[in-house]
Amino acid sequence: MSIKMSNLEQIETAILTLSSDEFQQLRQWFFDLDYQHWDKQLEQDIADG
């Protein structure tokens, strides 16, 4: 019987295989993405008053 991993489990497993440089690049990408989402939410909150 094969157990299918969730997307999150697959991502976590892949992250654990990254080199230090790749991990740093991923961390920066995630930080930038998080900031973009926060910025959009802030703009929406301002527009909503």
C-alpha distance matrix in Angstrom:
0.0 3.8 6.6 9.7 12.8 15.9 19.0 20.7 18.2 18.3 22.1 22.3 20.5 22.7 25.8 25.2 25.6 28.9 32.1 34.9 36.6 33.7 32.9 36.6 36.4 33.4 35.2 38.3 36.5 34.9 38.3 40.0 37.5 37.9 41.6 41.6 39.7 42.2 45.1 44.1 43.8 47.1 48.8 47.4 48.6 52.0 52.2 51.3 54.2
3.8 0.0 3.8 6.3 9.4 12.7 15.5 17.4 14.9 14.7 18.5 19.0 17.1 19.2 22.3 22.0 22.3 25.4 28.8 31.5 33.1 30.1 29.4 33.1 32.8 29.8 31.7 34.7 32.8 31.3 34.8 36.4 33.9 34.4 38.2 38.1 36.4 38.9 41.8 40.8 40.6 44.0 45.6 44.3 45.7 49.0 49.2 48.5 51.4
6.6 3.8 0.0 3.8 6.4 9.5 12.7 14.2 11.7 12.2 15.9 16.2 14.8 17.2 20.0 19.9 20.7 23.7 27.2 29.7 31.3 28.2 27.2 30.8 30.6 27.4 29.0 32.1 30.3 28.5 31.8 33.6 31.1 31.3 35.1 35.2 33.3 35.7 38.7 37.8 37.4 40.7 42.5 41.2 42.4 45.8 46.1 45.3 48.1
9.7 6.3 3.8 0.0 3.8 6.5 9.3 11.4 9.6 9.6 13.2 14.2 13.2 15.1 18.0 18.5 19.2 21.9 25.5 27.9 29.3 25.9 25.1 28.5 28.0 24.7 26.5 29.4 27.3 25.6 29.0 30.5 27.9 28.3 32.1 31.9 30.1 32.7 35.5 34.5 34.3 37.7 39.2 38.0 39.4 42.7 42.9 42.3 45.1
12.8 9.4 6.4 3.8 0.0 3.8 6.5 8.0 5.8 6.2 9.7 10.5 9.9 12.0 14.5 15.1 16.3 18.8 22.5 24.6 26.0 22.8 21.6 25.0 24.7 21.3 22.9 25.9 24.0 22.2 25.5 27.2 24.7 25.1 28.8 28.9 27.2 29.6 32.5 31.8 31.6 34.8 36.5 35.5 36.8 40.0 40.5 40.0 42.6
15.9 12.7 9.5 6.5 3.8 0.0 3.8 5.3 5.1 6.3 8.6 9.9 10.6 12.4 14.3 15.6 17.2 19.0 22.8 24.6 25.7 22.4 21.0 24.0 23.5 19.9 21.2 24.1 22.0 19.8 23.1 24.7 21.9 22.1 25.9 25.8 23.8 26.3 29.2 28.3 28.0 31.3 33.0 31.9 33.1 36.4 36.8 36.2 38.9
19.0 15.5 12.7 9.3 6.5 3.8 0.0 3.8 5.5 5.1 6.2 8.6 9.9 10.5 12.2 14.4 15.7 16.9 20.7 22.4 23.1 19.6 18.4 21.3 20.4 16.8 18.4 20.9 18.6 16.7 20.1 21.4 18.6 19.2 22.9 22.6 20.9 23.6 26.3 25.5 25.5 28.8 30.3 29.4 30.9 34.0 34.4 34.1 36.9
20.7 17.4 14.2 11.4 8.0 5.3 3.8 0.0 3.8 5.4 5.0 6.1 8.5 9.8 10.4 12.4 14.6 15.6 19.3 20.5 21.5 18.3 16.5 19.2 18.8 15.1 16.1 19.0 17.1 14.7 17.9 19.7 17.2 17.2 21.0 21.3 19.6 21.8 24.8 24.4 24.1 27.2 29.1 28.4 29.5 32.7 33.4 33.1 35.6
18.2 14.9 11.7 9.6 5.8 5.1 5.5 3.8 0.0 3.8 5.4 5.1 6.1 8.6 9.8 10.8 12.9 14.8 18.4 20.0 21.6 18.5 16.7 19.9 20.0 16.5 17.6 20.8 19.3 17.2 20.3 22.4 20.3 20.3 24.0 24.6 23.1 25.1 28.2 28.0 27.7 30.7 32.7 32.1 33.1 36.2 37.1 36.8 39.2
18.3 14.7 12.2 9.6 6.2 6.3 5.1 5.4 3.8 0.0 3.8 5.5 5.1 6.2 8.6 10.1 11.1 12.9 16.7 18.8 19.9 16.6 15.5 18.9 18.5 15.2 17.1 20.0 18.3 16.8 20.3 21.9 19.9 20.6 24.2 24.5 23.4 25.8 28.5 28.2 28.5 31.5 33.1 32.7 34.1 37.1 37.7 37.7 40.3
22.1 18.5 15.9 13.2 9.7 8.6 6.2 5.0 5.4 3.8 0.0 3.8 5.4 5.1 6.1 8.7 10.1 10.9 14.6 16.3 17.1 13.7 12.4 15.5 15.0 11.6 13.4 16.3 14.5 13.0 16.5 18.2 16.3 17.1 20.6 21.1 20.2 22.5 25.2 25.2 25.6 28.4 30.1 30.0 31.4 34.1 35.0 35.2 37.6
22.3 19.0 16.2 14.2 10.5 9.9 8.6 6.1 5.1 5.5 3.8 0.0 3.8 5.4 5.1 6.4 9.0 10.3 13.8 15.1 16.7 13.9 11.8 15.0 15.5 12.1 13.1 16.6 15.6 13.7 16.7 19.1 17.7 17.8 21.3 22.4 21.5 23.3 26.2 26.6 26.7 29.2 31.3 31.3 32.3 35.1 36.3 36.4 38.5
20.5 17.1 14.8 13.2 9.9 10.6 9.9 8.5 6.1 5.1 5.4 3.8 0.0 3.8 5.5 5.3 6.9 9.4 12.9 15.0 16.8 14.0 12.6 16.3 16.7 13.9 15.4 18.8 17.9 16.6 19.7 22.0 20.7 21.2 24.6 25.6 24.9 26.8 29.6 30.0 30.2 32.8 34.8 34.8 36.0 38.7 39.8 40.0 42.2
22.7 19.2 17.2 15.1 12.0 12.4 10.5 9.8 8.6 6.2 5.1 5.4 3.8 0.0 3.8 5.4 5.3 6.9 10.6 13.0 14.2 11.0 10.4 14.0 13.9 11.3 13.6 16.6 15.5 14.9 18.2 20.0 18.9 20.0 23.2 23.9 23.7 25.9 28.3 28.7 29.4 31.9 33.6 33.9 35.3 37.9 38.8 39.3 41.6
25.8 22.3 20.0 18.0 14.5 14.3 12.2 10.4 9.8 8.6 6.1 5.1 5.5 3.8 0.0 3.8 5.4 5.4 8.9 10.3 11.8 8.9 7.2 10.8 11.3 8.6 10.3 13.6 13.1 12.3 15.2 17.4 16.8 17.6 20.6 21.8 21.8 23.6 26.0 26.9 27.5 29.7 31.6 32.2 33.4 35.8 37.1 37.6 39.6
25.2 22.0 19.9 18.5 15.1 15.6 14.4 12.4 10.8 10.1 8.7 6.4 5.3 5.4 3.8 0.0 3.8 5.7 8.5 10.1 12.5 10.5 8.7 12.4 13.7 11.6 12.7 16.2 16.3 15.5 18.0 20.6 20.2 20.6 23.6 25.1 25.0 26.6 29.2 30.2 30.6 32.7 34.8 35.4 36.4 38.8 40.3 40.7 42.6
25.6 22.3 20.7 19.2 16.3 17.2 15.7 14.6 12.9 11.1 10.1 9.0 6.9 5.3 5.4 3.8 0.0 3.8 6.6 9.5 11.5 9.4 9.0 12.7 13.6 12.2 14.1 17.1 17.1 17.0 19.7 21.8 21.5 22.6 25.4 26.6 26.9 28.7 31.0 31.9 32.7 34.8 36.7 37.4 38.6 40.9 42.2 42.9 44.9
28.9 25.4 23.7 21.9 18.8 19.0 16.9 15.6 14.8 12.9 10.9 10.3 9.4 6.9 5.4 5.7 3.8 0.0 3.8 6.5 7.8 5.6 5.7 9.2 9.9 9.1 11.2 13.9 14.1 14.6 17.0 18.9 19.1 20.4 22.9 24.1 24.9 26.6 28.6 29.8 30.8 32.7 34.4 35.4 36.8 38.8 40.2 41.1 43.0
32.1 28.8 27.2 25.5 22.5 22.8 20.7 19.3 18.4 16.7 14.6 13.8 12.9 10.6 8.9 8.5 6.6 3.8 0.0 3.8 5.4 5.1 6.0 8.6 9.9 10.4 12.1 14.2 15.2 16.2 18.1 19.9 20.8 22.1 24.1 25.6 26.7 28.2 29.9 31.5 32.7 34.2 36.0 37.3 38.6 40.3 41.9 43.1 44.7
34.9 31.5 29.7 27.9 24.6 24.6 22.4 20.5 20.0 18.8 16.3 15.1 15.0 13.0 10.3 10.1 9.5 6.5 3.8 0.0 3.8 5.5 5.1 6.2 8.7 9.8 10.4 12.4 14.2 15.2 16.3 18.4 19.8 20.8 22.4 24.3 25.7 26.7 28.4 30.3 31.5 32.6 34.5 36.1 37.1 38.7 40.5 41.8 43.2
36.6 33.1 31.3 29.3 26.0 25.7 23.1 21.5 21.6 19.9 17.1 16.7 16.8 14.2 11.8 12.5 11.5 7.8 5.4 3.8 0.0 3.8 5.4 5.1 6.3 8.7 9.9 10.7 12.4 14.3 15.3 16.7 18.4 19.9 21.2 22.7 24.5 25.8 27.0 28.9 30.4 31.5 33.1 34.9 36.1 37.5 39.1 40.7 42.1
33.7 30.1 28.2 25.9 22.8 22.4 19.6 18.3 18.5 16.6 13.7 13.9 14.0 11.0 8.9 10.5 9.4 5.6 5.1 5.5 3.8 0.0 3.8 5.4 5.0 6.1 8.6 9.9 10.4 12.2 14.1 15.3 16.3 18.1 19.9 21.0 22.5 24.2 25.5 27.0 28.6 30.1 31.5 33.0 34.5 36.1 37.4 38.9 40.6
32.9 29.4 27.2 25.1 21.6 21.0 18.4 16.5 16.7 15.5 12.4 11.8 12.6 10.4 7.2 8.7 9.0 5.7 6.0 5.1 5.4 3.8 0.0 3.8 5.4 5.0 6.1 8.6 9.7 10.4 12.1 14.1 15.1 16.2 18.2 19.8 20.9 22.2 24.0 25.7 26.8 28.3 30.1 31.5 32.6 34.4 36.0 37.2 38.7
36.6 33.1 30.8 28.5 25.0 24.0 21.3 19.2 19.9 18.9 15.5 15.0 16.3 14.0 10.8 12.4 12.7 9.2 8.6 6.2 5.1 5.4 3.8 0.0 3.8 5.4 5.0 6.2 8.6 9.8 10.5 12.3 14.2 15.2 16.5 18.4 20.0 20.9 22.4 24.4 25.7 26.7 28.5 30.3 31.4 32.8 34.6 36.0 37.3
36.4 32.8 30.6 28.0 24.7 23.5 20.4 18.8 20.0 18.5 15.0 15.5 16.7 13.9 11.3 13.7 13.6 9.9 9.9 8.7 6.3 5.0 5.4 3.8 0.0 3.8 5.5 5.2 6.1 8.6 9.8 10.6 12.2 14.2 15.3 16.6 18.5 19.9 21.0 22.7 24.4 25.6 27.0 28.7 30.2 31.5 33.0 34.6 36.2
33.4 29.8 27.4 24.7 21.3 19.9 16.8 15.1 16.5 15.2 11.6 12.1 13.9 11.3 8.6 11.6 12.2 9.1 10.4 9.8 8.7 6.1 5.0 5.4 3.8 0.0 3.8 5.4 5.0 6.0 8.5 9.8 10.4 12.0 14.1 15.2 16.4 18.1 19.7 21.1 22.5 24.1 25.6 27.0 28.4 30.1 31.5 32.8 34.6
35.2 31.7 29.0 26.5 22.9 21.2 18.4 16.1 17.6 17.1 13.4 13.1 15.4 13.6 10.3 12.7 14.1 11.2 12.1 10.4 9.9 8.6 6.1 5.0 5.5 3.8 0.0 3.8 5.5 5.1 6.1 8.6 9.8 10.4 12.2 14.2 15.4 16.3 18.1 20.0 21.1 22.3 24.2 25.7 26.7 28.4 30.2 31.4 32.8
38.3 34.7 32.1 29.4 25.9 24.1 20.9 19.0 20.8 20.0 16.3 16.6 18.8 16.6 13.6 16.2 17.1 13.9 14.2 12.4 10.7 9.9 8.6 6.2 5.2 5.4 3.8 0.0 3.8 5.4 5.0 6.1 8.5 9.8 10.5 12.3 14.3 15.2 16.3 18.4 20.0 20.8 22.4 24.3 25.5 26.8 28.5 30.1 31.4
36.5 32.8 30.3 27.3 24.0 22.0 18.6 17.1 19.3 18.3 14.5 15.6 17.9 15.5 13.1 16.3 17.1 14.1 15.2 14.2 12.4 10.4 9.7 8.6 6.1 5.0 5.5 3.8 0.0 3.8 5.5 5.1 6.1 8.6 9.9 10.6 12.4 14.2 15.2 16.6 18.5 19.9 21.1 22.7 24.3 25.8 27.1 28.6 30.4
34.9 31.3 28.5 25.6 22.2 19.8 16.7 14.7 17.2 16.8 13.0 13.7 16.6 14.9 12.3 15.5 17.0 14.6 16.2 15.2 14.3 12.2 10.4 9.8 8.6 6.0 5.1 5.4 3.8 0.0 3.8 5.4 5.0 6.0 8.5 9.8 10.6 12.2 14.0 15.4 16.5 18.2 19.9 21.1 22.4 24.3 25.7 26.9 28.6
38.3 34.8 31.8 29.0 25.5 23.1 20.1 17.9 20.3 20.3 16.5 16.7 19.7 18.2 15.2 18.0 19.7 17.0 18.1 16.3 15.3 14.1 12.1 10.5 9.8 8.5 6.1 5.0 5.5 3.8 0.0 3.8 5.5 5.1 6.2 8.7 10.0 10.5 12.1 14.3 15.4 16.3 18.3 20.0 20.9 22.4 24.3 25.6 26.9
40.0 36.4 33.6 30.5 27.2 24.7 21.4 19.7 22.4 21.9 18.2 19.1 22.0 20.0 17.4 20.6 21.8 18.9 19.9 18.4 16.7 15.3 14.1 12.3 10.6 9.8 8.6 6.1 5.1 5.4 3.8 0.0 3.8 5.5 5.1 6.2 8.8 9.8 10.4 12.4 14.3 15.2 16.4 18.4 19.8 21.0 22.5 24.2 25.7
37.5 33.9 31.1 27.9 24.7 21.9 18.6 17.2 20.3 19.9 16.3 17.7 20.7 18.9 16.8 20.2 21.5 19.1 20.8 19.8 18.4 16.3 15.1 14.2 12.2 10.4 9.8 8.5 6.1 5.0 5.5 3.8 0.0 3.8 5.4 5.1 6.3 8.6 9.8 10.7 12.5 14.3 15.4 16.7 18.4 20.1 21.2 22.6 24.5
37.9 34.4 31.3 28.3 25.1 22.1 19.2 17.2 20.3 20.6 17.1 17.8 21.2 20.0 17.6 20.6 22.6 20.4 22.1 20.8 19.9 18.1 16.2 15.2 14.2 12.0 10.4 9.8 8.6 6.0 5.1 5.5 3.8 0.0 3.8 5.5 5.2 6.2 8.6 10.0 10.7 12.3 14.3 15.4 16.5 18.4 20.0 21.0 22.6
41.6 38.2 35.1 32.1 28.8 25.9 22.9 21.0 24.0 24.2 20.6 21.3 24.6 23.2 20.6 23.6 25.4 22.9 24.1 22.4 21.2 19.9 18.2 16.5 15.3 14.1 12.2 10.5 9.9 8.5 6.2 5.1 5.4 3.8 0.0 3.8 5.4 5.0 6.0 8.6 9.8 10.3 12.1 14.1 15.1 16.3 18.2 19.7 20.9
41.6 38.1 35.2 31.9 28.9 25.8 22.6 21.3 24.6 24.5 21.1 22.4 25.6 23.9 21.8 25.1 26.6 24.1 25.6 24.3 22.7 21.0 19.8 18.4 16.6 15.2 14.2 12.3 10.6 9.8 8.7 6.2 5.1 5.5 3.8 0.0 3.8 5.5 5.0 6.2 8.6 9.8 10.5 12.3 14.2 15.3 16.5 18.3 20.0
39.7 36.4 33.3 30.1 27.2 23.8 20.9 19.6 23.1 23.4 20.2 21.5 24.9 23.7 21.8 25.0 26.9 24.9 26.7 25.7 24.5 22.5 20.9 20.0 18.5 16.4 15.4 14.3 12.4 10.6 10.0 8.8 6.3 5.2 5.4 3.8 0.0 3.8 5.4 5.2 6.2 8.6 10.0 10.6 12.3 14.3 15.3 16.4 18.4
42.2 38.9 35.7 32.7 29.6 26.3 23.6 21.8 25.1 25.8 22.5 23.3 26.8 25.9 23.6 26.6 28.7 26.6 28.2 26.7 25.8 24.2 22.2 20.9 19.9 18.1 16.3 15.2 14.2 12.2 10.5 9.8 8.6 6.2 5.0 5.5 3.8 0.0 3.8 5.5 5.1 6.1 8.7 9.8 10.4 12.3 14.2 15.2 16.5
45.1 41.8 38.7 35.5 32.5 29.2 26.3 24.8 28.2 28.5 25.2 26.2 29.6 28.3 26.0 29.2 31.0 28.6 29.9 28.4 27.0 25.5 24.0 22.4 21.0 19.7 18.1 16.3 15.2 14.0 12.1 10.4 9.8 8.6 6.0 5.0 5.4 3.8 0.0 3.8 5.4 5.1 6.2 8.6 9.8 10.6 12.3 14.2 15.4
44.1 40.8 37.8 34.5 31.8 28.3 25.5 24.4 28.0 28.2 25.2 26.6 30.0 28.7 26.9 30.2 31.9 29.8 31.5 30.3 28.9 27.0 25.7 24.4 22.7 21.1 20.0 18.4 16.6 15.4 14.3 12.4 10.7 10.0 8.6 6.2 5.2 5.5 3.8 0.0 3.8 5.4 5.1 6.2 8.6 9.9 10.5 12.2 14.3
43.8 40.6 37.4 34.3 31.6 28.0 25.5 24.1 27.7 28.5 25.6 26.7 30.2 29.4 27.5 30.6 32.7 30.8 32.7 31.5 30.4 28.6 26.8 25.7 24.4 22.5 21.1 20.0 18.5 16.5 15.4 14.3 12.5 10.7 9.8 8.6 6.2 5.1 5.4 3.8 0.0 3.8 5.4 5.0 6.1 8.6 9.8 10.4 12.3
47.1 44.0 40.7 37.7 34.8 31.3 28.8 27.2 30.7 31.5 28.4 29.2 32.8 31.9 29.7 32.7 34.8 32.7 34.2 32.6 31.5 30.1 28.3 26.7 25.6 24.1 22.3 20.8 19.9 18.2 16.3 15.2 14.3 12.3 10.3 9.8 8.6 6.1 5.1 5.4 3.8 0.0 3.8 5.4 5.0 6.2 8.6 9.8 10.6
48.8 45.6 42.5 39.2 36.5 33.0 30.3 29.1 32.7 33.1 30.1 31.3 34.8 33.6 31.6 34.8 36.7 34.4 36.0 34.5 33.1 31.5 30.1 28.5 27.0 25.6 24.2 22.4 21.1 19.9 18.3 16.4 15.4 14.3 12.1 10.5 10.0 8.7 6.2 5.1 5.4 3.8 0.0 3.8 5.5 5.1 6.2 8.6 9.9
47.4 44.3 41.2 38.0 35.5 31.9 29.4 28.4 32.1 32.7 30.0 31.3 34.8 33.9 32.2 35.4 37.4 35.4 37.3 36.1 34.9 33.0 31.5 30.3 28.7 27.0 25.7 24.3 22.7 21.1 20.0 18.4 16.7 15.4 14.1 12.3 10.6 9.8 8.6 6.2 5.0 5.4 3.8 0.0 3.8 5.4 5.0 6.1 8.6
48.6 45.7 42.4 39.4 36.8 33.1 30.9 29.5 33.1 34.1 31.4 32.3 36.0 35.3 33.4 36.4 38.6 36.8 38.6 37.1 36.1 34.5 32.6 31.4 30.2 28.4 26.7 25.5 24.3 22.4 20.9 19.8 18.4 16.5 15.1 14.2 12.3 10.4 9.8 8.6 6.1 5.0 5.5 3.8 0.0 3.8 5.5 5.0 6.3
52.0 49.0 45.8 42.7 40.0 36.4 34.0 32.7 36.2 37.1 34.1 35.1 38.7 37.9 35.8 38.8 40.9 38.8 40.3 38.7 37.5 36.1 34.4 32.8 31.5 30.1 28.4 26.8 25.8 24.3 22.4 21.0 20.1 18.4 16.3 15.3 14.3 12.3 10.6 9.9 8.6 6.2 5.1 5.4 3.8 0.0 3.8 5.4 5.1
52.2 49.2 46.1 42.9 40.5 36.8 34.4 33.4 37.1 37.7 35.0 36.3 39.8 38.8 37.1 40.3 42.2 40.2 41.9 40.5 39.1 37.4 36.0 34.6 33.0 31.5 30.2 28.5 27.1 25.7 24.3 22.5 21.2 20.0 18.2 16.5 15.3 14.2 12.3 10.5 9.8 8.6 6.2 5.0 5.5 3.8 0.0 3.8 5.4
51.3 48.5 45.3 42.3 40.0 36.2 34.1 33.1 36.8 37.7 35.2 36.4 40.0 39.3 37.6 40.7 42.9 41.1 43.1 41.8 40.7 38.9 37.2 36.0 34.6 32.8 31.4 30.1 28.6 26.9 25.6 24.2 22.6 21.0 19.7 18.3 16.4 15.2 14.2 12.2 10.4 9.8 8.6 6.1 5.0 5.4 3.8 0.0 3.8
54.2 51.4 48.1 45.1 42.6 38.9 36.9 35.6 39.2 40.3 37.6 38.5 42.2 41.6 39.6 42.6 44.9 43.0 44.7 43.2 42.1 40.6 38.7 37.3 36.2 34.6 32.8 31.4 30.4 28.6 26.9 25.7 24.5 22.6 20.9 20.0 18.4 16.5 15.4 14.3 12.3 10.6 9.9 8.6 6.3 5.1 5.4 3.8 0.0
